Amino acid sequence: MFEYHIRIRDRYHRPITSLAVLGDPHPEWRPDEYRKEQLGCEVRLRFPVVKLLELDVERLLAEEPRNLFTVVVAAHRAAQGTKGNKRLRVKVELAKRLYAMGLTAEEVRERFRFLEWMIGLSEEREQSFRSEMASYEEETKMPYVLSFERIGMEKGRLNTALNLSLRMLRRKLGDVSEAQEAVVRSLPVERVESLAEALLDFTTPEDLDTWLRENAAASP
């Protein structure tokens, strides 16, 4: 927290307020201070803290339904405190709420991406979720089911591009470090596909580092 605070201040030359958002499940854990002392020199930073565990999710959903942070908090809390069939039911209820909030199709799809990412289900329960939501869309005449297909296609496209690029990189360069692989996996699918073409000209691991610096920085 302290290092980020100093670096942001030094870069932008503006007054900085640091805020800790804690997503852990421990009510008593509330760090609100950084302190370092050595040879009589003391550095100290106190900062406000928000614990997601203490937020009233129902009130947030009622008062700020269009706020993306509201959906993130609700999904995080659901993923944190549920398992099995209960998690499936919570995911279905949150999804149905999105449809009832008067959001546009794009807003629904945007929030669904967070639900898909944060509330993972087993393959069997995921199929049950999609089936139930498809029926719900048909009943409410809100044809957003293509969003599920699109999300699935995007995931498949990204996984294919990642697997191909990493396999080709290892064959071309001999080895890919964990740090390099982590950066590659953080890229959007279009960048990964570009990497699959660019790596044909790589001869050393430094070529990959150079490409990643240029392209990871340019990614949205």
Residue frames relative to the residue before (quaternion, step in Angstrom):
aa qw qx qy qz dx dy dz
M 1.0000 0.0000 0.0000 0.0000 0.00 0.00 0.00
F 0.6703 0.5038 -0.2973 0.4566 3.57 0.90 -0.95
E 0.6761 0.4984 -0.3036 0.4497 3.58 0.87 -0.94
Y 0.6397 0.5049 -0.3288 0.4773 3.61 0.97 -0.79
H 0.6250 0.5545 -0.3287 0.4404 3.57 0.98 -0.89
I 0.7033 0.4664 -0.2650 0.4665 3.57 0.83 -1.02
R 0.6752 0.5065 -0.3083 0.4388 3.58 0.88 -0.90
I 0.6580 0.4943 -0.3153 0.4725 3.60 0.97 -0.81
R 0.6408 0.5205 -0.3251 0.4612 3.57 0.98 -0.80
D 0.6797 0.4920 -0.2919 0.4590 3.57 0.92 -0.92
R 0.6812 0.5000 -0.3025 0.4409 3.57 1.01 -0.72
Y 0.8068 0.2995 -0.1414 0.4892 3.58 0.85 -0.96
H 0.2912 -0.7938 0.4926 0.2060 3.61 1.29 -0.20
R 0.5256 0.5821 -0.4299 0.4473 3.53 0.92 0.99
P 0.5922 -0.5416 0.4314 0.4122 3.61 -1.18 0.39
I 0.1764 -0.8091 0.5581 0.0518 3.59 -0.88 0.95
T 0.1036 -0.7458 0.6530 0.0819 3.55 -1.14 0.75
S 0.1939 -0.7834 0.5829 0.0942 3.58 -0.71 1.08
L 0.0677 -0.7914 0.6075 -0.0095 3.55 -0.97 0.95
A 0.2401 -0.7667 0.5804 0.1331 3.57 -0.87 0.96
V 0.1083 -0.7608 0.6382 0.0455 3.58 -0.83 1.07
L 0.1316 -0.8316 0.5393 0.0165 3.56 -0.40 1.26
G 0.1413 -0.8186 0.5546 0.0491 3.57 -0.71 1.09
D 0.4073 0.7328 -0.4598 0.2930 3.60 1.23 0.29
P 0.5037 -0.6762 0.4497 0.2947 3.62 -1.21 0.36
H 0.5741 0.6175 -0.3630 0.3967 3.61 1.26 0.16
P 0.3573 -0.7803 0.4679 0.2112 3.63 -0.27 1.22
E 0.7087 0.4885 -0.2727 0.4298 3.57 0.99 -0.78
W 0.6152 0.5589 -0.3558 0.4273 3.62 1.16 -0.36
R 0.1950 0.7857 -0.5541 0.1941 3.57 -0.50 1.22
P 0.0207 -0.8129 0.5820 -0.0098 3.63 0.35 1.16
D 0.0178 0.8268 -0.5596 0.0538 3.58 -0.75 1.02
E 0.7501 0.3323 -0.1964 0.5370 3.56 1.23 0.32
Y 0.1561 -0.7211 0.6642 0.1208 3.52 -1.21 0.73
R 0.0690 0.8059 -0.5827 0.0791 3.56 -0.83 0.94
K 0.0351 0.7887 -0.6108 0.0600 3.54 -0.90 0.97
E 0.0106 -0.8062 0.5904 -0.0370 3.55 -0.82 1.02
Q 0.1443 0.7779 -0.6018 0.1090 3.55 -0.99 0.87
L 0.8606 -0.0429 -0.0090 0.5074 3.55 -0.86 1.07
G 0.7506 -0.4131 0.2109 0.4706 3.56 0.91 0.93
C 0.6278 0.4959 -0.3403 0.4942 3.61 1.28 -0.06
E 0.0611 -0.8186 0.5710 -0.0111 3.58 -0.73 1.07
V 0.1068 -0.7549 0.6454 0.0457 3.54 -1.06 0.91
R 0.0281 0.8223 -0.5628 0.0785 3.56 -0.81 1.00
L 0.0028 0.7816 -0.6233 0.0224 3.56 -1.01 0.89
R 0.1016 -0.7688 0.6301 0.0401 3.56 -0.73 1.11
F 0.0241 -0.8168 0.5750 -0.0415 3.55 -0.94 0.91
P 0.5223 -0.6274 0.4702 0.3354 3.60 -1.13 0.61
V 0.2300 -0.7784 0.5777 0.0865 3.53 -1.19 0.67
V 0.0791 -0.7511 0.6535 0.0512 3.55 -1.12 0.80
K 0.1547 -0.7769 0.6042 0.0861 3.57 -0.81 1.01
L 0.4439 -0.7033 0.4888 0.2634 3.57 -0.71 1.07
L 0.5729 0.6170 -0.3615 0.4006 3.55 1.17 -0.63
E 0.7295 0.4425 -0.2310 0.4676 3.58 1.10 -0.68
L 0.5312 0.6389 -0.4162 0.3694 3.61 1.21 -0.15
D 0.4143 -0.6824 0.5478 0.2503 3.55 -1.12 0.75
V 0.2699 -0.8121 0.4973 0.1427 3.56 -0.03 1.32
E 0.6428 0.5314 -0.3349 0.4385 3.59 0.94 -0.84
R 0.6580 0.4964 -0.3127 0.4720 3.58 0.97 -0.80
L 0.6376 0.5266 -0.3278 0.4569 3.57 0.99 -0.81
L 0.6653 0.5015 -0.3043 0.4618 3.57 0.94 -0.87
A 0.6741 0.4926 -0.2928 0.4661 3.57 1.08 -0.72
E 0.7657 0.3942 -0.1988 0.4678 3.58 0.92 -0.92
E 0.8081 0.1784 -0.0690 0.5571 3.60 1.05 -0.72
P 0.0393 0.8585 -0.5110 0.0168 3.62 0.74 0.96
R 0.7033 0.4614 -0.2726 0.4671 3.59 1.08 -0.61
N 0.5372 0.6205 -0.4072 0.4008 3.56 1.26 -0.16
L 0.4353 -0.7241 0.4721 0.2517 3.58 -0.61 1.15
F 0.5995 0.5705 -0.3607 0.4301 3.59 1.08 -0.69
T 0.5946 0.5722 -0.3607 0.4347 3.60 1.08 -0.69
V 0.6794 0.4743 -0.2885 0.4799 3.57 0.89 -0.91
V 0.6195 0.5424 -0.3408 0.4538 3.59 1.02 -0.77
V 0.6665 0.4956 -0.2996 0.4695 3.58 0.91 -0.92
A 0.6633 0.5064 -0.3094 0.4559 3.59 0.89 -0.94
A 0.6692 0.4916 -0.2995 0.4699 3.59 0.95 -0.86
H 0.6358 0.5320 -0.3238 0.4560 3.57 1.00 -0.84
R 0.6727 0.4914 -0.2970 0.4667 3.58 0.88 -0.93
A 0.6465 0.5193 -0.3197 0.4584 3.58 1.01 -0.80
A 0.6755 0.4899 -0.2915 0.4677 3.56 0.93 -0.90
Q 0.6556 0.5445 -0.2987 0.4295 3.54 1.09 -0.75
G 0.8281 0.2983 -0.1087 0.4620 3.56 0.93 -0.87
T 0.7205 0.4181 -0.2514 0.4927 3.61 1.19 0.15
K 0.0735 -0.7687 0.6330 0.0551 3.53 -1.34 0.42
G 0.8406 0.2642 -0.1445 0.4502 3.53 -1.34 0.23
N 0.8436 -0.1274 0.1209 0.5074 3.52 -1.04 -0.91
K 0.6015 0.5540 -0.3694 0.4413 3.59 1.07 -0.61
R 0.6390 0.5110 -0.3259 0.4735 3.58 1.00 -0.78
L 0.6144 0.5436 -0.3405 0.4595 3.58 1.03 -0.77
R 0.6856 0.4839 -0.2962 0.4561 3.58 0.85 -0.97
V 0.6366 0.5191 -0.3308 0.4646 3.59 0.99 -0.78
K 0.6542 0.5099 -0.3166 0.4601 3.59 0.94 -0.84
V 0.6399 0.5157 -0.3228 0.4694 3.59 0.99 -0.81
E 0.6781 0.4934 -0.3045 0.4517 3.59 0.87 -0.90
L 0.6435 0.5036 -0.3264 0.4751 3.59 0.98 -0.78
A 0.6435 0.5203 -0.3233 0.4590 3.59 0.98 -0.82
K 0.6625 0.5002 -0.3099 0.4636 3.58 0.91 -0.87
R 0.6064 0.5517 -0.3561 0.4485 3.57 1.07 -0.64
L 0.6103 0.5569 -0.3553 0.4371 3.56 1.03 -0.74
Y 0.6681 0.5003 -0.3007 0.4614 3.57 0.97 -0.84
A 0.7135 0.4654 -0.2543 0.4578 3.58 1.07 -0.71
M 0.5831 0.6273 -0.3583 0.3716 3.60 1.25 -0.12
G 0.5011 -0.6681 0.4269 0.3468 3.58 1.22 -0.04
L 0.3627 0.7407 -0.4855 0.2901 3.56 1.19 0.54
T 0.5345 -0.5845 0.4891 0.3655 3.54 -1.25 0.36
A 0.6762 -0.4851 0.3542 0.4266 3.57 -1.27 0.31
E 0.6595 0.5066 -0.3113 0.4600 3.58 0.97 -0.83
E 0.6372 0.5179 -0.3273 0.4676 3.60 1.03 -0.77
V 0.6291 0.5184 -0.3336 0.4735 3.58 1.03 -0.76
R 0.6648 0.5018 -0.3108 0.4578 3.58 0.87 -0.91
E 0.6316 0.5427 -0.3307 0.4440 3.57 0.98 -0.83
R 0.7112 0.4468 -0.2604 0.4763 3.57 0.89 -0.92
F 0.5876 0.5674 -0.3678 0.4444 3.56 1.15 -0.56
R 0.5943 0.5731 -0.3734 0.4230 3.58 1.03 -0.65
F 0.6566 0.4927 -0.3109 0.4790 3.56 1.04 -0.74
L 0.6286 0.5246 -0.3406 0.4623 3.58 0.99 -0.77
E 0.6601 0.5119 -0.3066 0.4562 3.57 0.92 -0.93
W 0.6903 0.4934 -0.2728 0.4535 3.55 0.97 -0.89
M 0.7831 0.3884 -0.1811 0.4507 3.55 0.83 -1.01
I 0.7603 0.2836 -0.1819 0.5553 3.61 1.06 -0.59
G 0.0614 -0.8285 0.5565 -0.0084 3.54 0.21 1.29
L 0.1397 -0.7787 0.6091 0.0564 3.54 -1.14 0.75
S 0.5812 -0.5286 0.4623 0.4112 3.55 -1.26 0.28
E 0.6781 -0.5002 0.3349 0.4216 3.59 -1.20 0.42
E 0.6594 0.5138 -0.3125 0.4511 3.58 0.95 -0.86
R 0.6985 0.4524 -0.2774 0.4800 3.59 0.89 -0.91
E 0.5988 0.5492 -0.3662 0.4536 3.59 1.10 -0.60
Q 0.6341 0.5135 -0.3280 0.4761 3.58 1.02 -0.72
S 0.6352 0.5218 -0.3217 0.4699 3.57 1.03 -0.79
F 0.6325 0.5380 -0.3206 0.4558 3.55 1.04 -0.84
R 0.6922 0.4779 -0.2845 0.4598 3.57 0.81 -0.98
S 0.6421 0.5272 -0.3238 0.4527 3.56 1.01 -0.81
E 0.6793 0.4867 -0.2939 0.4640 3.57 0.90 -0.90
M 0.6741 0.4874 -0.3048 0.4639 3.58 0.97 -0.79
A 0.6033 0.5416 -0.3596 0.4619 3.59 1.09 -0.63
S 0.6508 0.5002 -0.3103 0.4796 3.58 1.00 -0.81
Y 0.6429 0.5278 -0.3177 0.4552 3.56 1.01 -0.83
E 0.6435 0.5207 -0.3208 0.4604 3.57 0.98 -0.83
E 0.6509 0.5152 -0.3124 0.4619 3.56 1.02 -0.81
E 0.6625 0.5107 -0.3002 0.4584 3.57 0.98 -0.84
T 0.7571 0.3781 -0.2012 0.4934 3.58 0.94 -0.89
K 0.3750 -0.7571 0.4596 0.2738 3.58 1.36 -0.02
M 0.4823 0.5927 -0.4797 0.4312 3.55 0.94 1.00
P 0.1471 -0.8603 0.4839 0.0641 3.59 0.14 1.28
Y 0.2040 0.7861 -0.5538 0.1837 3.55 0.36 1.24
V 0.3652 0.7665 -0.4777 0.2256 3.61 1.23 0.08
L 0.5560 0.6055 -0.3981 0.4072 3.60 1.13 -0.47
S 0.5616 0.6008 -0.3948 0.4095 3.56 1.15 -0.50
F 0.6253 0.5229 -0.3451 0.4652 3.58 1.04 -0.72
E 0.6650 0.4966 -0.3067 0.4660 3.55 0.90 -0.91
R 0.6490 0.5199 -0.3177 0.4556 3.56 0.99 -0.84
I 0.6469 0.5102 -0.3211 0.4671 3.56 0.94 -0.87
G 0.6591 0.5102 -0.3063 0.4598 3.57 0.97 -0.88
M 0.6531 0.5060 -0.3087 0.4713 3.56 0.99 -0.83
E 0.6419 0.5214 -0.3236 0.4598 3.58 1.00 -0.82
K 0.6456 0.5128 -0.3221 0.4653 3.58 0.99 -0.85
G 0.6706 0.5026 -0.2977 0.4572 3.56 0.92 -0.92
R 0.6425 0.5227 -0.3151 0.4634 3.57 0.99 -0.84
L 0.6718 0.4943 -0.2985 0.4639 3.58 0.94 -0.92
N 0.6636 0.5068 -0.3171 0.4497 3.60 0.87 -0.91
T 0.6411 0.5213 -0.3232 0.4613 3.58 0.99 -0.83
A 0.6742 0.4938 -0.2933 0.4644 3.57 0.90 -0.95
L 0.6508 0.5182 -0.3204 0.4531 3.60 0.96 -0.82
N 0.6780 0.4983 -0.2989 0.4502 3.56 0.81 -1.01
L 0.6638 0.5041 -0.3032 0.4618 3.56 0.95 -0.89
S 0.6863 0.4954 -0.2919 0.4453 3.59 0.83 -1.00
L 0.6823 0.4815 -0.2982 0.4623 3.60 0.86 -0.89
R 0.6377 0.5163 -0.3318 0.4654 3.59 1.01 -0.75
M 0.6716 0.4888 -0.2914 0.4745 3.57 0.96 -0.86
L 0.6274 0.5359 -0.3382 0.4525 3.60 1.04 -0.76
R 0.6701 0.4926 -0.3063 0.4631 3.59 0.92 -0.87
R 0.6578 0.4933 -0.3137 0.4749 3.58 1.02 -0.72
K 0.6927 0.4880 -0.2717 0.4563 3.56 1.03 -0.82
L 0.8099 0.2882 -0.1147 0.4978 3.59 0.85 -1.03
G 0.5343 -0.6467 0.4030 0.3659 3.57 1.22 -0.24
D 0.7943 -0.0953 0.0913 0.5931 3.60 1.01 -0.75
V 0.1389 -0.7463 0.6448 0.0893 3.54 -1.26 0.60
S 0.4021 -0.7361 0.4897 0.2379 3.57 -0.67 1.09
E 0.6470 -0.5151 0.3884 0.4066 3.56 -1.26 0.37
A 0.6393 0.5295 -0.3246 0.4534 3.57 1.03 -0.80
Q 0.6574 0.5024 -0.3101 0.4682 3.58 0.95 -0.86
E 0.6604 0.5088 -0.3115 0.4560 3.58 0.92 -0.89
A 0.6269 0.5434 -0.3372 0.4449 3.59 1.02 -0.78
V 0.6531 0.4978 -0.3136 0.4769 3.59 1.00 -0.82
V 0.6347 0.5297 -0.3311 0.4548 3.58 0.94 -0.86
R 0.6949 0.4830 -0.2773 0.4549 3.58 0.90 -0.93
S 0.6436 0.5201 -0.3264 0.4569 3.61 1.20 -0.36
L 0.5534 0.6364 -0.3860 0.3739 3.59 1.26 -0.25
P 0.5085 -0.6020 0.5036 0.3542 3.60 -1.16 0.49
V 0.6949 -0.5220 0.2982 0.3947 3.54 -1.17 0.58
E 0.6270 0.5483 -0.3509 0.4280 3.61 0.98 -0.76
R 0.6634 0.4973 -0.3028 0.4701 3.60 1.03 -0.80
V 0.6299 0.5274 -0.3384 0.4589 3.56 1.02 -0.77
E 0.6525 0.5025 -0.3140 0.4724 3.57 0.99 -0.80
S 0.6228 0.5207 -0.3358 0.4777 3.59 1.08 -0.67
L 0.6224 0.5430 -0.3324 0.4553 3.57 1.06 -0.78
A 0.6244 0.5576 -0.3425 0.4265 3.59 0.98 -0.80
E 0.6762 0.4515 -0.2882 0.5059 3.57 1.13 -0.59
A 0.6800 0.5187 -0.2962 0.4252 3.57 0.89 -0.96
L 0.6431 0.5694 -0.3408 0.3821 3.60 0.94 -0.82
L 0.5139 0.6446 -0.4246 0.3743 3.60 1.19 -0.28
D 0.7101 0.4314 -0.2453 0.4995 3.57 1.21 -0.52
F 0.4898 0.6651 -0.4353 0.3581 3.61 1.26 -0.04
T 0.1192 -0.7887 0.5983 0.0753 3.54 -1.13 0.69
T 0.7862 0.1633 -0.0881 0.5894 3.60 1.21 -0.47
P 0.6426 -0.5134 0.3885 0.4153 3.61 -1.21 0.31
E 0.5900 0.5801 -0.3697 0.4227 3.58 1.15 -0.55
D 0.5827 0.5661 -0.3705 0.4503 3.59 1.14 -0.56
L 0.6436 0.5062 -0.3124 0.4816 3.57 1.04 -0.80
D 0.6389 0.5250 -0.3308 0.4546 3.60 0.94 -0.86
T 0.6526 0.5154 -0.3145 0.4577 3.57 0.93 -0.88
W 0.6628 0.5025 -0.3050 0.4639 3.58 0.89 -0.93
L 0.6657 0.5062 -0.3070 0.4544 3.59 0.93 -0.87
R 0.6317 0.5255 -0.3435 0.4549 3.60 0.95 -0.78
E 0.7007 0.4695 -0.2754 0.4613 3.57 0.89 -0.89
N 0.7765 0.3926 -0.1938 0.4532 3.57 0.86 -0.91
A 0.6135 0.5236 -0.3591 0.4696 3.58 1.08 -0.62
A 0.6498 0.5158 -0.3186 0.4586 3.60 1.00 -0.78
A 0.7018 0.4624 -0.2659 0.4722 3.59 1.10 -0.65
S 0.5233 0.6445 -0.4190 0.3678 3.60 1.24 -0.21
P 0.5238 -0.6392 0.4557 0.3308 3.63 -1.07 0.69
